[in-house]
Amino acid sequence: MNTVKNEPVPPPVGGVLWSLAGDIRMLLTLPAALAMQVAHPAVGAGVDDHSVFRTDPWGRGERSLASLQLWVYGGEAAAAEGRRLRTLHKTIQGTDAHGRAYHALTPAYYAWVHATGYPVFRHAQHYLGRPFTEAQERALYAEWLQVGRVLGIHDRDMPQSIEEFWPYYQKVLDNELEETVVVKELLATDVPLPAPDRGPRWLRLLLALSWPWLRPRFARCRRFVTIGLMPPDARQAIGLEWTDAQERKLRRLGRVVRAVVPVLPERLRFMPIARRARRAARG
Protein backbone atom coordinates (compact mmCIF):
# COMPACT_ATOMS: atom_id res chain seq x y z
CA MET A 1 0.00 0.00 0.00
CA ASN A 2 1.45 3.38 -1.01
CA THR A 3 0.51 7.00 -0.64
CA VAL A 4 -0.19 9.32 -3.55
CA LYS A 5 3.52 10.07 -3.70
CA ASN A 6 4.24 6.33 -3.96
CA GLU A 7 6.04 6.36 -0.64
CA PRO A 8 6.09 3.35 1.71
CA VAL A 9 3.73 3.54 4.65
CA PRO A 10 4.09 2.18 8.20
CA PRO A 11 2.72 -1.18 9.32
CA PRO A 12 -1.06 -1.36 9.82
CA VAL A 13 -2.94 0.07 12.77
CA GLY A 14 -3.81 -2.80 15.10
CA GLY A 15 -0.99 -5.03 13.83
CA VAL A 16 1.58 -6.80 15.96
CA LEU A 17 3.99 -3.86 15.95
CA TRP A 18 1.17 -1.45 16.82
CA SER A 19 1.10 -2.86 20.36
CA LEU A 20 4.74 -3.94 20.57
CA ALA A 21 6.80 -0.98 19.39
CA GLY A 22 5.35 1.65 21.71
CA ASP A 23 5.10 -0.46 24.87
CA ILE A 24 7.57 0.50 27.62
CA ARG A 25 8.87 -3.08 27.55
CA MET A 26 10.55 -2.06 24.30
CA LEU A 27 13.07 -0.17 26.42
CA LEU A 28 14.36 -3.50 27.77
CA THR A 29 14.78 -5.08 24.33
CA LEU A 30 16.60 -2.32 22.44
CA PRO A 31 20.04 -2.82 24.07
CA ALA A 32 20.13 -6.44 22.86
CA ALA A 33 19.35 -5.41 19.28
CA LEU A 34 21.95 -2.65 19.43
CA ALA A 35 24.62 -5.05 20.70
CA MET A 36 23.87 -7.47 17.85
CA GLN A 37 24.11 -4.64 15.35
CA VAL A 38 27.51 -3.37 16.51
CA ALA A 39 28.82 -6.94 16.76
CA HIS A 40 29.08 -6.73 12.97
CA PRO A 41 32.57 -5.26 12.41
CA ALA A 42 31.43 -2.76 9.77
CA VAL A 43 28.50 -1.51 11.86
CA GLY A 44 30.61 -1.44 15.00
CA ALA A 45 33.28 0.60 13.24
CA GLY A 46 30.69 3.08 12.00
CA VAL A 47 29.33 3.57 15.51
CA ASP A 48 32.84 3.74 16.97
CA ASP A 49 33.97 6.36 14.46
CA HIS A 50 30.86 8.49 14.01
CA SER A 51 28.34 8.06 16.85
CA VAL A 52 27.99 10.39 19.85
CA PHE A 53 26.99 7.51 22.13
CA ARG A 54 29.97 8.24 24.38
CA THR A 55 29.58 12.01 24.65
CA ASP A 56 25.77 12.23 24.54
CA PRO A 57 24.44 8.78 25.48
CA TRP A 58 21.04 9.92 26.76
CA GLY A 59 20.38 12.27 23.87
CA ARG A 60 21.45 9.60 21.40
CA GLY A 61 19.12 7.10 23.02
CA GLU A 62 16.20 9.53 23.08
CA ARG A 63 16.61 10.38 19.39
CA SER A 64 16.91 6.72 18.39
CA LEU A 65 13.79 5.82 20.34
CA ALA A 66 11.78 8.67 18.82
CA SER A 67 12.94 7.64 15.34
CA LEU A 68 11.86 4.04 15.88
CA GLN A 69 8.44 5.21 17.09
CA LEU A 70 7.98 7.24 13.92
CA TRP A 71 8.65 4.20 11.74
CA VAL A 72 5.57 2.51 13.21
CA TYR A 73 3.30 5.32 14.42
CA GLY A 74 4.38 8.27 12.28
CA GLY A 75 1.88 8.00 9.43
CA GLU A 76 3.04 10.25 6.60
CA ALA A 77 6.01 11.35 8.73
CA ALA A 78 7.41 7.79 8.66
CA ALA A 79 8.72 8.02 5.09
CA ALA A 80 10.24 11.44 5.82
CA GLU A 81 12.04 9.96 8.81
CA GLY A 82 13.33 7.13 6.65
CA ARG A 83 14.73 9.62 4.14
CA ARG A 84 16.30 11.66 6.94
CA LEU A 85 18.11 8.60 8.28
CA ARG A 86 19.47 7.63 4.88
CA THR A 87 20.73 11.17 4.34
CA LEU A 88 22.34 11.10 7.78
CA HIS A 89 24.15 7.85 6.94
CA LYS A 90 25.49 8.96 3.55
CA THR A 91 28.69 10.37 5.09
CA ILE A 92 29.33 7.48 7.49
CA GLN A 93 32.25 5.53 6.07
CA GLY A 94 35.75 4.45 7.03
CA THR A 95 37.79 1.33 7.74
CA ASP A 96 36.84 -1.40 10.21
CA ALA A 97 39.12 -3.20 12.68
CA HIS A 98 40.09 -5.72 10.00
CA GLY A 99 41.22 -3.02 7.57
CA ARG A 100 38.15 -3.36 5.34
CA ALA A 101 36.39 -0.31 3.95
CA TYR A 102 32.80 0.20 5.06
CA HIS A 103 29.94 2.53 4.21
CA ALA A 104 26.83 2.72 6.39
CA LEU A 105 24.49 2.43 3.41
CA THR A 106 26.10 -0.70 2.00
CA PRO A 107 22.94 -2.82 1.57
CA ALA A 108 24.21 -5.81 3.55
CA TYR A 109 25.20 -3.65 6.53
CA TYR A 110 22.12 -1.43 6.50
CA ALA A 111 19.86 -4.49 6.21
CA TRP A 112 21.58 -6.26 9.11
CA VAL A 113 20.99 -3.30 11.42
CA HIS A 114 17.31 -3.53 10.63
CA ALA A 115 17.13 -7.33 10.64
CA THR A 116 18.25 -7.64 14.27
CA GLY A 117 14.90 -6.32 15.51
CA TYR A 118 12.95 -9.40 14.48
CA PRO A 119 14.86 -12.12 16.38
CA VAL A 120 15.19 -9.87 19.44
CA PHE A 121 11.46 -9.08 19.55
CA ARG A 122 10.66 -12.75 19.08
CA HIS A 123 13.05 -13.93 21.79
CA ALA A 124 12.20 -11.23 24.34
CA GLN A 125 8.49 -11.95 24.02
CA HIS A 126 9.05 -15.29 25.76
CA TYR A 127 10.07 -13.38 28.89
CA LEU A 128 8.21 -10.07 28.76
CA GLY A 129 4.86 -11.07 27.26
CA ARG A 130 2.99 -14.02 25.82
CA PRO A 131 5.05 -15.96 23.24
CA PHE A 132 3.89 -15.25 19.71
CA THR A 133 1.84 -17.79 17.82
CA GLU A 134 3.17 -18.87 14.43
CA ALA A 135 0.67 -16.55 12.75
CA GLN A 136 1.82 -13.63 14.90
CA GLU A 137 5.47 -14.37 14.13
CA ARG A 138 4.71 -14.28 10.41
CA ALA A 139 2.72 -11.08 10.78
CA LEU A 140 5.52 -9.52 12.80
CA TYR A 141 8.06 -10.39 10.13
CA ALA A 142 5.87 -9.02 7.34
CA GLU A 143 5.38 -5.80 9.30
CA TRP A 144 9.11 -5.55 10.01
CA LEU A 145 9.76 -5.85 6.27
CA GLN A 146 7.35 -2.96 5.78
CA VAL A 147 9.31 -0.90 8.29
CA GLY A 148 12.42 -1.76 6.27
CA ARG A 149 10.79 -0.30 3.18
CA VAL A 150 10.06 2.87 5.15
CA LEU A 151 13.80 2.99 5.90
CA GLY A 152 14.67 2.60 2.23
CA ILE A 153 15.72 -1.05 2.35
CA HIS A 154 14.99 -2.78 -0.96
CA ASP A 155 13.16 -6.09 -0.93
CA ARG A 156 16.08 -7.70 -2.74
CA ASP A 157 18.32 -6.93 0.25
CA MET A 158 16.14 -8.57 2.93
CA PRO A 159 14.80 -12.14 3.07
CA GLN A 160 11.12 -11.95 2.16
CA SER A 161 9.85 -14.76 4.38
CA ILE A 162 10.63 -16.38 7.72
CA GLU A 163 11.85 -19.47 5.87
CA GLU A 164 14.41 -17.32 4.04
CA PHE A 165 15.27 -15.25 7.09
CA TRP A 166 16.73 -17.92 9.37
CA PRO A 167 19.41 -19.22 6.96
CA TYR A 168 20.40 -15.60 6.25
CA TYR A 169 20.51 -14.86 9.97
CA GLN A 170 22.60 -17.95 10.75
CA LYS A 171 25.05 -17.08 7.98
CA VAL A 172 25.66 -13.65 9.49
CA LEU A 173 26.11 -15.18 12.95
CA ASP A 174 28.56 -17.77 11.64
CA ASN A 175 30.64 -15.53 9.39
CA GLU A 176 30.41 -11.94 10.61
CA LEU A 177 29.64 -11.35 14.26
CA GLU A 178 32.30 -10.90 16.90
CA GLU A 179 32.84 -9.14 20.21
CA THR A 180 33.83 -5.77 18.77
CA VAL A 181 35.24 -2.86 20.73
CA VAL A 182 31.81 -1.23 20.82
CA VAL A 183 30.13 -4.42 22.09
CA LYS A 184 32.66 -4.58 24.92
CA GLU A 185 32.07 -0.95 25.77
CA LEU A 186 28.29 -1.30 25.75
CA LEU A 187 28.52 -4.26 28.13
CA ALA A 188 31.20 -2.81 30.40
CA THR A 189 30.16 -1.95 33.94
CA ASP A 190 33.11 0.31 34.73
CA VAL A 191 33.03 2.90 31.92
CA PRO A 192 32.12 6.53 32.73
CA LEU A 193 28.46 7.31 32.16
CA PRO A 194 27.01 10.75 32.89
CA ALA A 195 23.82 11.13 34.89
CA PRO A 196 20.66 11.31 32.75
CA ASP A 197 20.03 14.81 31.47
CA ARG A 198 16.48 14.33 30.19
CA GLY A 199 13.15 14.73 31.93
CA PRO A 200 11.78 17.19 34.51
CA ARG A 201 14.26 19.38 36.38
CA TRP A 202 13.44 17.79 39.73
CA LEU A 203 14.13 14.32 38.31
CA ARG A 204 17.43 15.37 36.73
CA LEU A 205 18.52 16.87 40.05
CA LEU A 206 17.54 13.75 41.98
CA LEU A 207 19.38 11.51 39.53
CA ALA A 208 22.47 13.72 39.60
CA LEU A 209 22.62 13.50 43.40
CA SER A 210 22.10 9.74 43.50
CA TRP A 211 24.10 8.86 40.37
CA PRO A 212 27.30 7.78 42.17
CA TRP A 213 25.22 5.07 43.83
CA LEU A 214 22.93 4.35 40.87
CA ARG A 215 25.48 4.28 38.05
CA PRO A 216 27.20 0.94 38.80
CA ARG A 217 23.83 -0.70 39.47
CA PHE A 218 22.39 0.67 36.25
CA ALA A 219 25.45 -0.56 34.33
CA ARG A 220 25.10 -4.07 35.75
CA CYS A 221 21.37 -4.11 34.96
CA ARG A 222 22.02 -2.91 31.41
CA ARG A 223 24.56 -5.67 30.85
CA PHE A 224 22.18 -8.25 32.30
CA VAL A 225 19.18 -7.42 30.09
CA THR A 226 21.37 -6.85 27.01
CA ILE A 227 22.84 -10.34 27.15
CA GLY A 228 19.73 -12.02 28.55
CA LEU A 229 17.27 -10.72 25.95
CA MET A 230 19.65 -11.47 23.09
CA PRO A 231 18.79 -14.73 21.29
CA PRO A 232 21.07 -17.53 22.57
CA ASP A 233 22.54 -18.26 19.14
CA ALA A 234 23.59 -14.62 18.73
CA ARG A 235 24.95 -14.62 22.27
CA GLN A 236 27.07 -17.66 21.41
CA ALA A 237 28.26 -16.19 18.10
CA ILE A 238 29.53 -13.05 19.86
CA GLY A 239 31.09 -15.08 22.68
CA LEU A 240 29.01 -13.81 25.60
CA GLU A 241 28.62 -15.95 28.69
CA TRP A 242 25.19 -16.65 30.19
CA THR A 243 24.70 -18.91 33.21
CA ASP A 244 21.76 -20.96 34.45
CA ALA A 245 21.55 -18.69 37.49
CA GLN A 246 21.25 -15.64 35.24
CA GLU A 247 18.57 -17.37 33.20
CA ARG A 248 16.52 -18.04 36.36
CA LYS A 249 16.92 -14.41 37.40
CA LEU A 250 15.76 -13.21 33.99
CA ARG A 251 12.70 -15.45 34.17
CA ARG A 252 11.83 -13.99 37.58
CA LEU A 253 12.17 -10.48 36.16
CA GLY A 254 9.96 -11.49 33.25
CA ARG A 255 7.22 -12.71 35.57
CA VAL A 256 7.17 -9.35 37.35
CA VAL A 257 7.10 -7.42 34.08
CA ARG A 258 4.28 -9.58 32.68
CA ALA A 259 2.23 -9.04 35.83
CA VAL A 260 2.74 -5.29 36.14
CA VAL A 261 2.94 -3.71 32.67
CA PRO A 262 -0.35 -4.98 31.15
CA VAL A 263 -2.40 -3.45 33.99
CA LEU A 264 -0.78 -0.02 33.77
CA PRO A 265 -2.91 2.82 32.36
CA GLU A 266 -2.11 3.67 28.75
CA ARG A 267 -0.38 6.94 29.70
CA LEU A 268 2.20 4.90 31.64
CA ARG A 269 2.36 1.79 29.46
CA PHE A 270 2.95 3.43 26.07
CA MET A 271 5.56 5.97 25.03
CA PRO A 272 4.42 9.46 23.92
CA ILE A 273 4.45 9.06 20.13
CA ALA A 274 2.66 5.72 20.43
CA ARG A 275 0.09 7.17 22.84
CA ARG A 276 -0.77 10.00 20.50
CA ALA A 277 -1.06 7.67 17.51
CA ARG A 278 -3.26 5.22 19.39
CA ARG A 279 -5.50 8.06 20.58
CA ALA A 280 -5.79 9.42 17.06
CA ALA A 281 -6.62 5.97 15.67
CA ARG A 282 -9.44 5.56 18.18
CA GLY A 283 -10.74 9.00 17.25
C-alpha positions, 0 to 999 in steps of 0.5 A: 500500500502506497501514498499518492507520492508512492512512498512506503507507509508504516505497518497497519494500525492494530498489527503486531507492531502497533502494540509492541513498538510503543510499549515501555517493555521495548526499552528493555529489548533495544540494548540487545538489538543494538549489541547485535548490530555493533557486533558486525565489524562494519557496523561497530566501526561506523558507531565507533567512528561516528556516533555520539553515544559516548559524549551524549548517550542519553540524547542519542538514546532519546533520538533513536527511540523517537525515530523508531516510534515514527517508523511505526506510528508516524503515518506520513512522517514515517517516510520522511524519517526514513529519508532523513536517516538515509541522508544522515548515513550517507557520510558514514564511512571508514575502515573497520578493525580488520582493515576493510572499507565500510559505508553505512548504506552498503545494503548488507550492513544497513539491512543487518541493522534492521534485521536484528529487531525481528529475532530480538522481539521474538526472543524477548516476548518469551520473557516479557509477554505471551510468546507469539503464535506462528501466525503472529510471528509471520505477521511480525516479520511481514510488518518488520519488512514494511518498516524496512521499506520505510527505511529505504531497504529494498526487498532484494536486500532482505529475506522476504519470508521467515523461511528465508530469514533464518538461513540468512541470519545464521550465515551472518552469525557464523561468518560476521559477528564478533565481540567488537570494541563497541560491544565490549564498551556497551557491556562494560560496567566500569566505563564513565556514564554521565547522569541522565540529562532528560526529563523534569528538572526535579528528576534530573537533580535527583538523579544527579545527586544519586548517580554515584550510587545508581550508576554501577547498578544501572550498568550491571542491569544494562549488561544483564538485560542486554545479554539475557534478551539477546537470542542464545545463538547470537549470544554464542556467536559473539562469545558472551557468557550466560549462566543458568543462574542468570537465566533463572533471574531473567525469568523472575524479572519477566514474571514481574514485568508480565504481571505489572505492565499490562495493567498499567494505564495507557499513559504509563504503558505506552511511550508518547508518540505511540500514545498520540497515535493510538488516541488518534486511531481511536478518534 
